[in-house]
């Protein structure tokens, strides 16, 4: 499994997702502490679901055009 590649990608995606989730809640008028908590929780949930799905598909040898983790069968 290309763990190093995945970890780098998730470390980039996590703050982006956090910013989106927290920013939306803050602009909706929620308190800053609630917005931060919401952003952290849902960013972790989203990353976890994506990571588990990606690992499952990798183990089942299902190619992913977006992920580009498996060599192409030509």
Gaussian input, Z-matrix of N, CA and C with variables (Angstrom, degrees):
# hf/3-21g

backbone

0 1
 N
 C     1     B1
 C     2     B2     1     A1
 N     3     B3     2     A2     1     D1
 C     4     B4     3     A3     2     D2
 C     5     B5     4     A4     3     D3
 N     6     B6     5     A5     4     D4
 C     7     B7     6     A6     5     D5
 C     8     B8     7     A7     6     D6
 N     9     B9     8     A8     7     D7
 C    10    B10     9     A9     8     D8
 C    11    B11    10    A10     9     D9
 N    12    B12    11    A11    10    D10
 C    13    B13    12    A12    11    D11
 C    14    B14    13    A13    12    D12
 N    15    B15    14    A14    13    D13
 C    16    B16    15    A15    14    D14
 C    17    B17    16    A16    15    D15
 N    18    B18    17    A17    16    D16
 C    19    B19    18    A18    17    D17
 C    20    B20    19    A19    18    D18
 N    21    B21    20    A20    19    D19
 C    22    B22    21    A21    20    D20
 C    23    B23    22    A22    21    D21
 N    24    B24    23    A23    22    D22
 C    25    B25    24    A24    23    D23
 C    26    B26    25    A25    24    D24
 N    27    B27    26    A26    25    D25
 C    28    B28    27    A27    26    D26
 C    29    B29    28    A28    27    D27
 N    30    B30    29    A29    28    D28
 C    31    B31    30    A30    29    D29
 C    32    B32    31    A31    30    D30
 N    33    B33    32    A32    31    D31
 C    34    B34    33    A33    32    D32
 C    35    B35    34    A34    33    D33
 N    36    B36    35    A35    34    D34
 C    37    B37    36    A36    35    D35
 C    38    B38    37    A37    36    D36
 N    39    B39    38    A38    37    D37
 C    40    B40    39    A39    38    D38
 C    41    B41    40    A40    39    D39
 N    42    B42    41    A41    40    D40
 C    43    B43    42    A42    41    D41
 C    44    B44    43    A43    42    D42
 N    45    B45    44    A44    43    D43
 C    46    B46    45    A45    44    D44
 C    47    B47    46    A46    45    D45
 N    48    B48    47    A47    46    D46
 C    49    B49    48    A48    47    D47
 C    50    B50    49    A49    48    D48
 N    51    B51    50    A50    49    D49
 C    52    B52    51    A51    50    D50
 C    53    B53    52    A52    51    D51
 N    54    B54    53    A53    52    D52
 C    55    B55    54    A54    53    D53
 C    56    B56    55    A55    54    D54
 N    57    B57    56    A56    55    D55
 C    58    B58    57    A57    56    D56
 C    59    B59    58    A58    57    D57
 N    60    B60    59    A59    58    D58
 C    61    B61    60    A60    59    D59
 C    62    B62    61    A61    60    D60
 N    63    B63    62    A62    61    D61
 C    64    B64    63    A63    62    D62
 C    65    B65    64    A64    63    D63
 N    66    B66    65    A65    64    D64
 C    67    B67    66    A66    65    D65
 C    68    B68    67    A67    66    D66
 N    69    B69    68    A68    67    D67
 C    70    B70    69    A69    68    D68
 C    71    B71    70    A70    69    D69
 N    72    B72    71    A71    70    D70
 C    73    B73    72    A72    71    D71
 C    74    B74    73    A73    72    D72
 N    75    B75    74    A74    73    D73
 C    76    B76    75    A75    74    D74
 C    77    B77    76    A76    75    D75
 N    78    B78    77    A77    76    D76
 C    79    B79    78    A78    77    D77
 C    80    B80    79    A79    78    D78
 N    81    B81    80    A80    79    D79
 C    82    B82    81    A81    80    D80
 C    83    B83    82    A82    81    D81
 N    84    B84    83    A83    82    D82
 C    85    B85    84    A84    83    D83
 C    86    B86    85    A85    84    D84
 N    87    B87    86    A86    85    D85
 C    88    B88    87    A87    86    D86
 C    89    B89    88    A88    87    D87
 N    90    B90    89    A89    88    D88
 C    91    B91    90    A90    89    D89
 C    92    B92    91    A91    90    D90
 N    93    B93    92    A92    91    D91
 C    94    B94    93    A93    92    D92
 C    95    B95    94    A94    93    D93
 N    96    B96    95    A95    94    D94
 C    97    B97    96    A96    95    D95
 C    98    B98    97    A97    96    D96
 N    99    B99    98    A98    97    D97
 C   100   B100    99    A99    98    D98
 C   101   B101   100   A100    99    D99
 N   102   B102   101   A101   100   D100
 C   103   B103   102   A102   101   D101
 C   104   B104   103   A103   102   D102
 N   105   B105   104   A104   103   D103
 C   106   B106   105   A105   104   D104
 C   107   B107   106   A106   105   D105
 N   108   B108   107   A107   106   D106
 C   109   B109   108   A108   107   D107
 C   110   B110   109   A109   108   D108
 N   111   B111   110   A110   109   D109
 C   112   B112   111   A111   110   D110
 C   113   B113   112   A112   111   D111
 N   114   B114   113   A113   112   D112
 C   115   B115   114   A114   113   D113
 C   116   B116   115   A115   114   D114
 N   117   B117   116   A116   115   D115
 C   118   B118   117   A117   116   D116
 C   119   B119   118   A118   117   D117
 N   120   B120   119   A119   118   D118
 C   121   B121   120   A120   119   D119
 C   122   B122   121   A121   120   D120
 N   123   B123   122   A122   121   D121
 C   124   B124   123   A123   122   D122
 C   125   B125   124   A124   123   D123
 N   126   B126   125   A125   124   D124
 C   127   B127   126   A126   125   D125
 C   128   B128   127   A127   126   D126
 N   129   B129   128   A128   127   D127
 C   130   B130   129   A129   128   D128
 C   131   B131   130   A130   129   D129
 N   132   B132   131   A131   130   D130
 C   133   B133   132   A132   131   D131
 C   134   B134   133   A133   132   D132
 N   135   B135   134   A134   133   D133
 C   136   B136   135   A135   134   D134
 C   137   B137   136   A136   135   D135
 N   138   B138   137   A137   136   D136
 C   139   B139   138   A138   137   D137
 C   140   B140   139   A139   138   D138
 N   141   B141   140   A140   139   D139
 C   142   B142   141   A141   140   D140
 C   143   B143   142   A142   141   D141
 N   144   B144   143   A143   142   D142
 C   145   B145   144   A144   143   D143
 C   146   B146   145   A145   144   D144
 N   147   B147   146   A146   145   D145
 C   148   B148   147   A147   146   D146
 C   149   B149   148   A148   147   D147
 N   150   B150   149   A149   148   D148
 C   151   B151   150   A150   149   D149
 C   152   B152   151   A151   150   D150
 N   153   B153   152   A152   151   D151
 C   154   B154   153   A153   152   D152
 C   155   B155   154   A154   153   D153
 N   156   B156   155   A155   154   D154
 C   157   B157   156   A156   155   D155
 C   158   B158   157   A157   156   D156
 N   159   B159   158   A158   157   D157
 C   160   B160   159   A159   158   D158
 C   161   B161   160   A160   159   D159
 N   162   B162   161   A161   160   D160
 C   163   B163   162   A162   161   D161
 C   164   B164   163   A163   162   D162
 N   165   B165   164   A164   163   D163
 C   166   B166   165   A165   164   D164
 C   167   B167   166   A166   165   D165
 N   168   B168   167   A167   166   D166
 C   169   B169   168   A168   167   D167
 C   170   B170   169   A169   168   D168
 N   171   B171   170   A170   169   D169
 C   172   B172   171   A171   170   D170
 C   173   B173   172   A172   171   D171
 N   174   B174   173   A173   172   D172
 C   175   B175   174   A174   173   D173
 C   176   B176   175   A175   174   D174
 N   177   B177   176   A176   175   D175
 C   178   B178   177   A177   176   D176
 C   179   B179   178   A178   177   D177
 N   180   B180   179   A179   178   D178
 C   181   B181   180   A180   179   D179
 C   182   B182   181   A181   180   D180
 N   183   B183   182   A182   181   D181
 C   184   B184   183   A183   182   D182
 C   185   B185   184   A184   183   D183
 N   186   B186   185   A185   184   D184
 C   187   B187   186   A186   185   D185
 C   188   B188   187   A187   186   D186
 N   189   B189   188   A188   187   D187
 C   190   B190   189   A189   188   D188
 C   191   B191   190   A190   189   D189
 N   192   B192   191   A191   190   D190
 C   193   B193   192   A192   191   D191
 C   194   B194   193   A193   192   D192
 N   195   B195   194   A194   193   D193
 C   196   B196   195   A195   194   D194
 C   197   B197   196   A196   195   D195
 N   198   B198   197   A197   196   D196
 C   199   B199   198   A198   197   D197
 C   200   B200   199   A199   198   D198
 N   201   B201   200   A200   199   D199
 C   202   B202   201   A201   200   D200
 C   203   B203   202   A202   201   D201
 N   204   B204   203   A203   202   D202
 C   205   B205   204   A204   203   D203
 C   206   B206   205   A205   204   D204
 N   207   B207   206   A206   205   D205
 C   208   B208   207   A207   206   D206
 C   209   B209   208   A208   207   D207
 N   210   B210   209   A209   208   D208
 C   211   B211   210   A210   209   D209
 C   212   B212   211   A211   210   D210
 N   213   B213   212   A212   211   D211
 C   214   B214   213   A213   212   D212
 C   215   B215   214   A214   213   D213
 N   216   B216   215   A215   214   D214
 C   217   B217   216   A216   215   D215
 C   218   B218   217   A217   216   D216
 N   219   B219   218   A218   217   D217
 C   220   B220   219   A219   218   D218
 C   221   B221   220   A220   219   D219

   B1=1.4545
   B2=1.5347
   B3=1.2882
   B4=1.4689
   B5=1.5277
   B6=1.3210
   B7=1.4619
   B8=1.5279
   B9=1.3274
   B10=1.4701
   B11=1.5258
   B12=1.3204
   B13=1.4604
   B14=1.5279
   B15=1.3219
   B16=1.4577
   B17=1.5263
   B18=1.3107
   B19=1.4698
   B20=1.5251
   B21=1.3206
   B22=1.4649
   B23=1.5272
   B24=1.3211
   B25=1.4524
   B26=1.5279
   B27=1.3270
   B28=1.4621
   B29=1.5186
   B30=1.3239
   B31=1.4649
   B32=1.5303
   B33=1.2998
   B34=1.4662
   B35=1.5291
   B36=1.3225
   B37=1.4677
   B38=1.5271
   B39=1.3216
   B40=1.4654
   B41=1.5265
   B42=1.3344
   B43=1.4674
   B44=1.5295
   B45=1.3321
   B46=1.4629
   B47=1.5238
   B48=1.3259
   B49=1.4601
   B50=1.5231
   B51=1.3300
   B52=1.4667
   B53=1.5233
   B54=1.3151
   B55=1.4612
   B56=1.5226
   B57=1.3119
   B58=1.4644
   B59=1.5223
   B60=1.3430
   B61=1.4690
   B62=1.5242
   B63=1.3153
   B64=1.4656
   B65=1.5269
   B66=1.3188
   B67=1.4564
   B68=1.5151
   B69=1.3114
   B70=1.4685
   B71=1.5212
   B72=1.3246
   B73=1.4670
   B74=1.5232
   B75=1.3119
   B76=1.4595
   B77=1.5282
   B78=1.3313
   B79=1.4641
   B80=1.5259
   B81=1.3287
   B82=1.4579
   B83=1.5288
   B84=1.3330
   B85=1.4591
   B86=1.5172
   B87=1.3095
   B88=1.4674
   B89=1.5218
   B90=1.3237
   B91=1.4642
   B92=1.5281
   B93=1.3268
   B94=1.4666
   B95=1.5255
   B96=1.3331
   B97=1.4687
   B98=1.5248
   B99=1.3202
   B100=1.4663
   B101=1.5246
   B102=1.3290
   B103=1.4579
   B104=1.5205
   B105=1.3147
   B106=1.4707
   B107=1.5269
   B108=1.3160
   B109=1.4715
   B110=1.5224
   B111=1.3119
   B112=1.4610
   B113=1.5264
   B114=1.3354
   B115=1.4521
   B116=1.5134
   B117=1.3255
   B118=1.4703
   B119=1.5252
   B120=1.3250
   B121=1.4668
   B122=1.5199
   B123=1.3293
   B124=1.4531
   B125=1.5198
   B126=1.3089
   B127=1.4658
   B128=1.5294
   B129=1.3267
   B130=1.4673
   B131=1.5256
   B132=1.3273
   B133=1.4663
   B134=1.5298
   B135=1.3159
   B136=1.4678
   B137=1.5304
   B138=1.3205
   B139=1.4665
   B140=1.5292
   B141=1.3154
   B142=1.4685
   B143=1.5198
   B144=1.3155
   B145=1.4656
   B146=1.5252
   B147=1.3148
   B148=1.4569
   B149=1.5252
   B150=1.3233
   B151=1.4658
   B152=1.5281
   B153=1.3199
   B154=1.4611
   B155=1.5264
   B156=1.3170
   B157=1.4649
   B158=1.5199
   B159=1.3041
   B160=1.4615
   B161=1.5297
   B162=1.3180
   B163=1.4670
   B164=1.5279
   B165=1.3303
   B166=1.4619
   B167=1.5296
   B168=1.3336
   B169=1.4643
   B170=1.5240
   B171=1.3250
   B172=1.4608
   B173=1.5270
   B174=1.3364
   B175=1.4658
   B176=1.5246
   B177=1.3355
   B178=1.4686
   B179=1.5284
   B180=1.3401
   B181=1.4651
   B182=1.5322
   B183=1.3351
   B184=1.4557
   B185=1.5259
   B186=1.3162
   B187=1.4708
   B188=1.5216
   B189=1.3016
   B190=1.4623
   B191=1.5243
   B192=1.3226
   B193=1.4624
   B194=1.5231
   B195=1.3137
   B196=1.4646
   B197=1.5278
   B198=1.3243
   B199=1.4622
   B200=1.5196
   B201=1.3334
   B202=1.4619
   B203=1.5304
   B204=1.3281
   B205=1.4617
   B206=1.5315
   B207=1.3147
   B208=1.4604
   B209=1.5238
   B210=1.3270
   B211=1.4715
   B212=1.5300
   B213=1.3187
   B214=1.4564
   B215=1.5198
   B216=1.3173
   B217=1.4661
   B218=1.5212
   B219=1.3231
   B220=1.4661
   B221=1.4836
   A1=109.71
   A2=116.68
   A3=120.42
   A4=111.53
   A5=114.94
   A6=121.13
   A7=112.45
   A8=117.68
   A9=120.22
   A10=111.43
   A11=116.10
   A12=120.91
   A13=110.12
   A14=116.70
   A15=120.80
   A16=111.17
   A17=117.03
   A18=120.32
   A19=110.41
   A20=116.93
   A21=120.17
   A22=110.56
   A23=116.42
   A24=120.15
   A25=111.33
   A26=117.09
   A27=120.09
   A28=111.12
   A29=117.37
   A30=119.66
   A31=111.52
   A32=116.70
   A33=120.35
   A34=110.15
   A35=117.14
   A36=121.43
   A37=112.82
   A38=117.54
   A39=120.42
   A40=113.10
   A41=120.65
   A42=118.35
   A43=113.32
   A44=116.54
   A45=119.06
   A46=110.02
   A47=116.50
   A48=120.15
   A49=111.25
   A50=116.55
   A51=120.36
   A52=110.41
   A53=116.37
   A54=120.45
   A55=111.69
   A56=116.38
   A57=120.16
   A58=110.54
   A59=116.63
   A60=119.92
   A61=112.06
   A62=117.08
   A63=120.52
   A64=110.66
   A65=117.18
   A66=120.56
   A67=112.67
   A68=116.28
   A69=119.92
   A70=110.43
   A71=116.41
   A72=119.13
   A73=111.46
   A74=117.05
   A75=120.80
   A76=110.94
   A77=116.38
   A78=119.81
   A79=112.34
   A80=116.73
   A81=119.85
   A82=111.33
   A83=116.58
   A84=120.19
   A85=114.77
   A86=117.40
   A87=120.54
   A88=109.90
   A89=115.36
   A90=120.84
   A91=109.49
   A92=116.02
   A93=120.84
   A94=111.62
   A95=117.75
   A96=119.22
   A97=111.84
   A98=117.20
   A99=120.13
   A100=110.45
   A101=116.88
   A102=121.37
   A103=111.25
   A104=117.05
   A105=121.14
   A106=110.32
   A107=116.54
   A108=120.36
   A109=110.48
   A110=117.12
   A111=121.94
   A112=110.61
   A113=116.83
   A114=120.96
   A115=113.27
   A116=116.28
   A117=120.38
   A118=110.88
   A119=116.50
   A120=120.07
   A121=111.05
   A122=117.84
   A123=119.89
   A124=113.46
   A125=117.73
   A126=119.50
   A127=109.53
   A128=117.10
   A129=120.19
   A130=111.69
   A131=117.03
   A132=120.55
   A133=110.08
   A134=116.98
   A135=120.82
   A136=111.63
   A137=116.83
   A138=120.69
   A139=110.49
   A140=117.19
   A141=120.78
   A142=111.67
   A143=116.69
   A144=120.13
   A145=110.33
   A146=117.22
   A147=120.37
   A148=111.00
   A149=117.49
   A150=121.12
   A151=111.48
   A152=116.89
   A153=119.85
   A154=111.62
   A155=116.77
   A156=120.26
   A157=110.65
   A158=115.70
   A159=120.26
   A160=111.30
   A161=117.28
   A162=120.86
   A163=110.62
   A164=117.06
   A165=121.12
   A166=110.43
   A167=116.33
   A168=119.85
   A169=111.84
   A170=117.18
   A171=120.57
   A172=110.54
   A173=116.60
   A174=120.28
   A175=111.83
   A176=116.90
   A177=121.03
   A178=111.77
   A179=115.88
   A180=122.70
   A181=112.07
   A182=115.99
   A183=121.26
   A184=108.20
   A185=117.86
   A186=119.84
   A187=112.04
   A188=114.92
   A189=122.01
   A190=107.29
   A191=116.67
   A192=120.51
   A193=111.50
   A194=116.95
   A195=120.96
   A196=110.46
   A197=116.91
   A198=121.76
   A199=112.08
   A200=116.99
   A201=122.63
   A202=111.49
   A203=117.08
   A204=122.00
   A205=112.92
   A206=116.36
   A207=119.65
   A208=109.81
   A209=116.57
   A210=117.95
   A211=110.15
   A212=115.68
   A213=120.31
   A214=109.66
   A215=115.29
   A216=120.82
   A217=108.09
   A218=115.58
   A219=119.80
   A220=110.43
   D1=136.77
   D2=179.33
   D3=-81.26
   D4=67.53
   D5=-174.25
   D6=-61.35
   D7=-44.27
   D8=-178.01
   D9=-59.98
   D10=-42.87
   D11=179.67
   D12=-62.90
   D13=-43.76
   D14=-178.74
   D15=-66.13
   D16=-42.73
   D17=-179.44
   D18=-61.07
   D19=-42.52
   D20=178.18
   D21=-61.29
   D22=-44.21
   D23=-179.40
   D24=-64.08
   D25=-40.55
   D26=-178.76
   D27=-72.06
   D28=-32.06
   D29=176.99
   D30=-69.65
   D31=-24.73
   D32=173.88
   D33=-80.48
   D34=-42.87
   D35=-175.89
   D36=-71.46
   D37=-32.69
   D38=-175.36
   D39=-60.06
   D40=-50.99
   D41=178.98
   D42=-67.33
   D43=-28.93
   D44=177.73
   D45=-67.07
   D46=-47.64
   D47=178.17
   D48=-63.45
   D49=-41.33
   D50=177.49
   D51=-57.55
   D52=-46.26
   D53=-178.65
   D54=-62.26
   D55=-41.89
   D56=179.85
   D57=-64.93
   D58=-51.69
   D59=-177.49
   D60=-63.62
   D61=-46.29
   D62=-178.97
   D63=-67.97
   D64=-40.24
   D65=-179.74
   D66=-63.02
   D67=-42.47
   D68=178.93
   D69=-62.23
   D70=-44.78
   D71=-179.96
   D72=-64.90
   D73=-39.42
   D74=-179.42
   D75=-66.43
   D76=-42.33
   D77=-179.98
   D78=-73.22
   D79=-17.68
   D80=173.63
   D81=-78.04
   D82=-7.01
   D83=176.66
   D84=103.91
   D85=8.71
   D86=178.33
   D87=-76.33
   D88=161.48
   D89=177.85
   D90=-68.00
   D91=154.73
   D92=-177.42
   D93=-63.20
   D94=-42.05
   D95=-179.57
   D96=-65.30
   D97=-37.89
   D98=176.16
   D99=-65.77
   D100=-42.24
   D101=-179.03
   D102=-62.28
   D103=-41.39
   D104=178.87
   D105=-65.94
   D106=-45.76
   D107=178.70
   D108=-60.75
   D109=-45.84
   D110=178.79
   D111=-59.87
   D112=-45.33
   D113=-179.71
   D114=-61.63
   D115=-43.37
   D116=179.81
   D117=-64.70
   D118=-48.72
   D119=-176.56
   D120=-62.21
   D121=-50.29
   D122=-175.00
   D123=-74.29
   D124=-27.96
   D125=173.93
   D126=-66.28
   D127=-42.52
   D128=177.99
   D129=-65.91
   D130=-39.25
   D131=178.05
   D132=-62.96
   D133=-47.53
   D134=-178.47
   D135=-63.07
   D136=-44.72
   D137=179.07
   D138=-64.26
   D139=-40.84
   D140=180.00
   D141=-62.61
   D142=-45.90
   D143=179.58
   D144=-61.92
   D145=-45.36
   D146=179.94
   D147=-63.80
   D148=-42.50
   D149=-178.74
   D150=-65.26
   D151=-43.66
   D152=179.65
   D153=-65.42
   D154=-40.85
   D155=178.15
   D156=-65.22
   D157=-41.42
   D158=-180.00
   D159=-65.73
   D160=-42.26
   D161=178.44
   D162=-65.57
   D163=-40.50
   D164=178.76
   D165=-61.64
   D166=-47.78
   D167=179.63
   D168=-65.14
   D169=-35.32
   D170=177.92
   D171=-64.70
   D172=-43.66
   D173=-179.76
   D174=-67.08
   D175=-32.04
   D176=178.96
   D177=-84.80
   D178=1.11
   D179=177.79
   D180=62.79
   D181=35.80
   D182=176.69
   D183=-90.82
   D184=120.03
   D185=-179.24
   D186=-69.07
   D187=149.20
   D188=179.51
   D189=-131.83
   D190=117.47
   D191=-178.07
   D192=-65.96
   D193=-33.27
   D194=-179.15
   D195=-77.60
   D196=-43.20
   D197=-175.80
   D198=-72.33
   D199=-39.25
   D200=179.22
   D201=57.81
   D202=42.42
   D203=-178.77
   D204=-93.33
   D205=-26.09
   D206=-177.56
   D207=-106.01
   D208=146.39
   D209=176.85
   D210=-66.90
   D211=147.98
   D212=-179.64
   D213=-75.62
   D214=137.51
   D215=177.11
   D216=-89.94
   D217=112.40
   D218=-179.34
   D219=-114.78

